[in-house]
Amino acid sequence: SAGTHCARLARAVGVVRASHAPRTALVVDRLLREGTQTATTTMGRGGHTATAATPAATEELRRILGDAQRSKHTHERGLARCLALVAEAPEVFAVDAQDEGGFFEHVTRVLVAKKRDGGVERCLAFVAKVCSGAVLQGGEAEADVAKRALLWLAKAAGAADKNARCRALELCALVLERVVSEDGAEVDERVWTALSDAVVPRVSDKVAAVRKAACLALRRLQEENPAATSALARALARDASADVRAAAARALDPSKKTVGLLLD
């Protein structure tokens, strides 16, 4: 069934609470909706000063993300620091964080950054490492962070800002690729459906880069999922962009129904 695929991801995805809309959450929603001319590619600067509630935790998060933006050599150590911070200050990783300078505010500013450079690529890679590492290396608290992050990224995949859509899908692809490759992978059907429902429509997005990212994200979402396979087959056969067609070819599972398309 669709519930047999992704290692320990079953406990890594749940339901994002939407009952609160504090200031930081509103900032995140606005950025995803509109983008920003002032968003920095440095994850460590969220554009706001942390409140007095958790100054040490928000400063530690800023340093971790700033280091990750500058060099990939810091990522392994940064992952360990991030997972430790989850246990020490879980409020910093809340989707509806009451304090400014939280994890999701920083990530949002990377998603909507106008310029694409090495710093942005390193940031995306590190966030993917944090999400997959929280599933594969952490306990229940860390898995809960990955749970919120993946559903938050699924929501961001439908953002009005094209950069946010594209990078959210790229992150989904990176996390799924790392986690699903683990033996004994499982994900419950509700979670599988939520991820598929977020990604499949983006294969028909008006922006080619978004369509390409969606194809790559669907690579690990095809297990007994005809909607995903059909979307990839259509992209391979009809998409006007050569990059999208190539991504669909890489992602499409070979079968009796798709082998003809792959051989063309």
TORDOFI-483753 format. One record per residue (C-alpha): residue number from 1; chain; z, y, x. Coordinates in Angstrom, 1 decimal. Each point is the difference from the previous one (the first is absolute). Layout:
# TORDOFI-483753
VEXVEX|NUM|A|Z|Y|X
...
END
This chain:
# TORDOFI-483753
VEXVEX|1|A|0.0|0.0|0.0
VEXVEX|2|A|-0.1|3.6|1.0
VEXVEX|3|A|3.7|-0.4|0.8
VEXVEX|4|A|-0.7|-2.1|3.1
VEXVEX|5|A|-1.1|2.2|2.9
VEXVEX|6|A|2.2|2.5|1.8
VEXVEX|7|A|3.0|-0.8|2.3
VEXVEX|8|A|3.3|1.3|-1.3
VEXVEX|9|A|-2.0|2.8|-1.6
VEXVEX|10|A|1.3|-1.3|-3.3
VEXVEX|11|A|3.3|1.7|0.8
VEXVEX|12|A|-1.8|3.0|1.5
VEXVEX|13|A|-1.5|1.4|-3.2
VEXVEX|14|A|1.7|1.0|-3.1
VEXVEX|15|A|0.1|2.9|-2.5
VEXVEX|16|A|0.1|3.6|1.2
VEXVEX|17|A|2.6|1.9|-2.0
VEXVEX|18|A|-1.4|3.1|-1.6
VEXVEX|19|A|3.1|1.4|-1.8
VEXVEX|20|A|0.7|2.8|2.5
VEXVEX|21|A|-2.2|2.8|1.3
VEXVEX|22|A|2.0|1.9|2.6
VEXVEX|23|A|-1.5|2.6|2.2
VEXVEX|24|A|-1.2|-2.2|2.8
VEXVEX|25|A|-1.7|-2.4|-2.5
VEXVEX|26|A|-1.7|2.9|-1.6
VEXVEX|27|A|-1.3|1.1|3.4
VEXVEX|28|A|-1.4|-3.4|0.7
VEXVEX|29|A|-1.7|-0.2|-3.5
VEXVEX|30|A|-1.5|3.5|0.5
VEXVEX|31|A|-1.4|-0.9|3.4
VEXVEX|32|A|-1.6|-3.2|-1.2
VEXVEX|33|A|-1.4|1.8|-3.0
VEXVEX|34|A|-1.4|3.1|1.8
VEXVEX|35|A|0.1|-0.7|3.8
VEXVEX|36|A|1.2|2.8|2.2
VEXVEX|37|A|-1.5|2.4|2.5
VEXVEX|38|A|3.2|0.1|2.0
VEXVEX|39|A|0.8|-3.8|0.3
VEXVEX|40|A|0.6|-0.9|3.6
VEXVEX|41|A|-1.2|-3.2|1.6
VEXVEX|42|A|3.4|-0.4|1.6
VEXVEX|43|A|2.1|-2.2|-2.2
VEXVEX|44|A|3.2|1.3|1.4
VEXVEX|45|A|-0.4|3.4|-1.6
VEXVEX|46|A|0.2|-0.1|-3.7
VEXVEX|47|A|-0.1|3.8|-0.5
VEXVEX|48|A|3.5|0.2|-1.3
VEXVEX|49|A|3.5|0.1|1.5
VEXVEX|50|A|2.2|-3.1|-0.8
VEXVEX|51|A|2.9|0.7|-2.2
VEXVEX|52|A|3.6|-0.3|1.4
VEXVEX|53|A|0.5|-3.3|-1.8
VEXVEX|54|A|-1.7|-2.1|2.7
VEXVEX|55|A|-1.0|2.2|2.9
VEXVEX|56|A|0.4|-2.7|2.7
VEXVEX|57|A|-2.1|-2.5|-1.9
VEXVEX|58|A|-2.8|2.4|-0.8
VEXVEX|59|A|0.0|1.2|3.6
VEXVEX|60|A|-0.2|-3.6|1.2
VEXVEX|61|A|-2.9|-0.7|-2.3
VEXVEX|62|A|-1.8|3.1|1.2
VEXVEX|63|A|0.4|-1.1|3.6
VEXVEX|64|A|-1.2|-3.6|-0.8
VEXVEX|65|A|-3.1|1.2|-1.8
VEXVEX|66|A|-0.7|2.7|2.6
VEXVEX|67|A|0.1|-2.5|2.8
VEXVEX|68|A|-2.3|-2.4|-2.0
VEXVEX|69|A|-2.5|2.8|-0.5
VEXVEX|70|A|-0.2|0.7|3.7
VEXVEX|71|A|-0.3|-3.6|1.4
VEXVEX|72|A|-0.5|-3.5|-1.2
VEXVEX|73|A|2.3|-1.2|2.8
VEXVEX|74|A|3.0|1.2|-2.0
VEXVEX|75|A|-0.9|-2.0|-3.1
VEXVEX|76|A|2.0|-3.1|0.6
VEXVEX|77|A|3.1|1.9|1.0
VEXVEX|78|A|-0.6|2.4|-2.9
VEXVEX|79|A|-0.2|-2.9|-2.5
VEXVEX|80|A|3.4|-1.3|1.2
VEXVEX|81|A|1.5|3.5|-0.4
VEXVEX|82|A|-1.6|0.4|-3.4
VEXVEX|83|A|1.4|-3.3|-1.3
VEXVEX|84|A|3.4|0.9|1.3
VEXVEX|85|A|-0.2|3.4|-1.7
VEXVEX|86|A|-0.7|-1.8|-3.3
VEXVEX|87|A|3.4|-1.6|0.2
VEXVEX|88|A|1.7|3.1|1.1
VEXVEX|89|A|-1.6|2.6|-2.3
VEXVEX|90|A|-2.0|-1.7|-2.8
VEXVEX|91|A|-0.2|3.3|-2.0
VEXVEX|92|A|-2.5|1.3|2.6
VEXVEX|93|A|-2.5|-2.7|-1.1
VEXVEX|94|A|0.4|0.6|-3.7
VEXVEX|95|A|-3.2|0.8|-1.9
VEXVEX|96|A|2.0|2.5|-2.1
VEXVEX|97|A|2.0|1.3|3.0
VEXVEX|98|A|2.4|2.7|-0.8
VEXVEX|99|A|0.0|1.3|3.6
VEXVEX|100|A|-3.0|1.7|1.6
VEXVEX|101|A|-1.7|-1.6|3.1
VEXVEX|102|A|0.0|-3.5|-1.4
VEXVEX|103|A|-2.4|-2.8|1.0
VEXVEX|104|A|-2.4|0.4|-2.9
VEXVEX|105|A|-0.3|3.8|0.5
VEXVEX|106|A|-1.0|-0.6|3.6
VEXVEX|107|A|-2.5|-2.7|-0.9
VEXVEX|108|A|-1.5|2.2|-2.7
VEXVEX|109|A|-0.8|2.7|2.5
VEXVEX|110|A|-1.9|-2.5|2.1
VEXVEX|111|A|-1.9|-1.3|-2.9
VEXVEX|112|A|-1.3|3.4|-1.0
VEXVEX|113|A|-0.6|1.4|3.5
VEXVEX|114|A|-3.5|1.5|0.2
VEXVEX|115|A|-0.7|-0.8|3.6
VEXVEX|116|A|-0.4|-3.6|1.1
VEXVEX|117|A|1.0|-0.6|3.6
VEXVEX|118|A|1.9|-2.4|2.3
VEXVEX|119|A|3.3|1.3|-1.3
VEXVEX|120|A|-0.8|-0.8|-3.6
VEXVEX|121|A|-1.3|-3.5|1.0
VEXVEX|122|A|3.2|-0.7|1.9
VEXVEX|123|A|2.1|1.2|-3.0
VEXVEX|124|A|-1.8|-2.3|-2.4
VEXVEX|125|A|0.4|-2.9|2.4
VEXVEX|126|A|3.7|0.6|0.3
VEXVEX|127|A|0.6|0.3|-3.7
VEXVEX|128|A|-1.8|-3.3|-0.5
VEXVEX|129|A|2.2|-1.5|2.7
VEXVEX|130|A|3.1|1.3|-1.7
VEXVEX|131|A|-1.0|-1.4|-3.4
VEXVEX|132|A|-1.1|-3.4|1.3
VEXVEX|133|A|2.9|-0.2|2.4
VEXVEX|134|A|2.5|0.7|-2.8
VEXVEX|135|A|-1.4|-3.0|-1.9
VEXVEX|136|A|-0.3|-2.4|3.0
VEXVEX|137|A|3.0|1.0|2.1
VEXVEX|138|A|2.5|1.7|-2.3
VEXVEX|139|A|2.5|-1.0|-2.7
VEXVEX|140|A|0.3|0.9|-3.6
VEXVEX|141|A|0.5|3.8|0.6
VEXVEX|142|A|-3.0|0.1|2.3
VEXVEX|143|A|-2.2|-2.0|-2.4
VEXVEX|144|A|1.0|2.4|-2.8
VEXVEX|145|A|-1.5|2.9|2.1
VEXVEX|146|A|-3.2|-2.0|0.4
VEXVEX|147|A|0.0|-0.6|-3.7
VEXVEX|148|A|0.2|3.7|-0.8
VEXVEX|149|A|-2.6|0.9|2.7
VEXVEX|150|A|-2.7|-2.4|-1.2
VEXVEX|151|A|0.3|1.1|-3.6
VEXVEX|152|A|0.1|3.6|1.1
VEXVEX|153|A|-3.2|-0.6|2.0
VEXVEX|154|A|-1.6|-1.6|-3.0
VEXVEX|155|A|0.7|3.1|-2.0
VEXVEX|156|A|-1.3|2.2|2.9
VEXVEX|157|A|-3.3|-2.0|-0.1
VEXVEX|158|A|-0.7|1.8|-3.2
VEXVEX|159|A|0.9|3.5|1.2
VEXVEX|160|A|-2.4|2.9|-0.6
VEXVEX|161|A|0.0|0.8|3.7
VEXVEX|162|A|-2.8|-2.1|1.6
VEXVEX|163|A|1.8|-0.2|3.4
VEXVEX|164|A|3.1|-1.3|-1.7
VEXVEX|165|A|-2.0|-2.7|-1.9
VEXVEX|166|A|-1.8|-1.1|3.1
VEXVEX|167|A|3.1|-0.2|2.3
VEXVEX|168|A|2.1|-1.6|-2.6
VEXVEX|169|A|-2.5|-2.8|-0.4
VEXVEX|170|A|-0.3|-0.4|3.8
VEXVEX|171|A|3.7|-0.4|0.1
VEXVEX|172|A|0.0|-2.6|-2.7
VEXVEX|173|A|-2.7|-1.9|1.9
VEXVEX|174|A|2.0|0.1|3.2
VEXVEX|175|A|3.2|-1.2|-1.6
VEXVEX|176|A|-1.6|-2.7|-2.0
VEXVEX|177|A|-1.9|-1.3|3.1
VEXVEX|178|A|3.2|-0.3|2.0
VEXVEX|179|A|2.2|-1.5|-2.7
VEXVEX|180|A|-2.5|-2.3|-1.6
VEXVEX|181|A|-0.8|-1.6|3.3
VEXVEX|182|A|3.5|-1.5|0.1
VEXVEX|183|A|0.2|-3.7|-0.9
VEXVEX|184|A|1.7|-0.8|-3.3
VEXVEX|185|A|-1.0|3.3|-1.6
VEXVEX|186|A|0.8|0.6|-3.6
VEXVEX|187|A|-0.2|2.9|-2.4
VEXVEX|188|A|0.9|-0.1|-3.7
VEXVEX|189|A|-2.7|0.5|-2.6
VEXVEX|190|A|1.3|3.4|-1.2
VEXVEX|191|A|-0.1|1.4|3.5
VEXVEX|192|A|-3.4|-1.4|0.7
VEXVEX|193|A|-1.4|1.5|-3.2
VEXVEX|194|A|1.5|3.4|0.9
VEXVEX|195|A|-1.7|0.1|3.4
VEXVEX|196|A|-3.3|-1.2|-1.3
VEXVEX|197|A|0.0|2.5|-2.9
VEXVEX|198|A|0.6|2.8|2.5
VEXVEX|199|A|-2.8|-1.0|2.4
VEXVEX|200|A|-2.8|-1.4|-2.0
VEXVEX|201|A|-1.0|3.3|-1.7
VEXVEX|202|A|-0.2|1.7|3.3
VEXVEX|203|A|-3.0|-2.2|1.0
VEXVEX|204|A|-2.0|2.3|-2.4
VEXVEX|205|A|1.6|3.2|1.4
VEXVEX|206|A|-2.4|3.0|0.4
VEXVEX|207|A|1.0|0.3|3.7
VEXVEX|208|A|-1.6|-2.6|2.3
VEXVEX|209|A|3.0|0.0|2.4
VEXVEX|210|A|2.3|-0.9|-2.9
VEXVEX|211|A|-2.3|-2.8|-1.2
VEXVEX|212|A|-0.1|-1.4|3.5
VEXVEX|213|A|3.8|0.0|0.3
VEXVEX|214|A|0.3|-1.6|-3.4
VEXVEX|215|A|-2.3|-2.8|1.0
VEXVEX|216|A|2.2|-0.7|3.1
VEXVEX|217|A|3.1|0.0|-2.1
VEXVEX|218|A|-1.5|-2.5|-2.4
VEXVEX|219|A|-0.5|-2.5|2.8
VEXVEX|220|A|3.4|-1.5|-0.6
VEXVEX|221|A|0.0|0.4|-3.7
VEXVEX|222|A|-2.7|-2.5|-1.1
VEXVEX|223|A|2.1|-3.1|-0.6
VEXVEX|224|A|-1.0|-1.0|-3.5
VEXVEX|225|A|-0.9|3.6|-0.7
VEXVEX|226|A|-3.5|0.2|-1.3
VEXVEX|227|A|0.3|3.8|-0.6
VEXVEX|228|A|0.5|0.6|3.7
VEXVEX|229|A|-2.8|-2.4|1.1
VEXVEX|230|A|-2.4|1.5|-2.5
VEXVEX|231|A|0.7|3.5|1.1
VEXVEX|232|A|-0.7|-1.0|3.6
VEXVEX|233|A|-3.2|-1.8|-1.0
VEXVEX|234|A|-1.2|3.1|-1.8
VEXVEX|235|A|0.8|2.2|3.0
VEXVEX|236|A|-1.9|-2.4|2.3
VEXVEX|237|A|-3.0|-0.1|-2.2
VEXVEX|238|A|-0.3|3.5|-1.3
VEXVEX|239|A|2.0|2.6|1.9
VEXVEX|240|A|-2.1|2.8|1.5
VEXVEX|241|A|2.2|0.2|3.1
VEXVEX|242|A|-0.7|-2.5|2.9
VEXVEX|243|A|3.7|0.4|1.1
VEXVEX|244|A|1.2|-1.1|-3.4
VEXVEX|245|A|-2.4|-2.9|-0.2
VEXVEX|246|A|1.2|-1.2|3.5
VEXVEX|247|A|3.6|0.3|-1.1
VEXVEX|248|A|-0.7|-2.0|-3.1
VEXVEX|249|A|-1.7|-2.7|2.0
VEXVEX|250|A|3.0|-0.3|2.4
VEXVEX|251|A|2.4|-0.2|-2.9
VEXVEX|252|A|-1.9|-2.2|-2.5
VEXVEX|253|A|1.3|-3.6|0.0
VEXVEX|254|A|-3.0|-2.5|0.4
VEXVEX|255|A|-0.5|-2.2|-3.0
VEXVEX|256|A|-2.9|-1.6|-1.9
VEXVEX|257|A|-0.3|3.2|-2.0
VEXVEX|258|A|0.1|2.4|3.0
VEXVEX|259|A|-1.6|-1.8|2.8
VEXVEX|260|A|-3.5|1.2|-1.1
VEXVEX|261|A|1.1|3.6|0.2
VEXVEX|262|A|1.6|-0.6|3.4
VEXVEX|263|A|-3.2|-1.6|1.4
VEXVEX|264|A|-2.3|2.8|-1.2
END
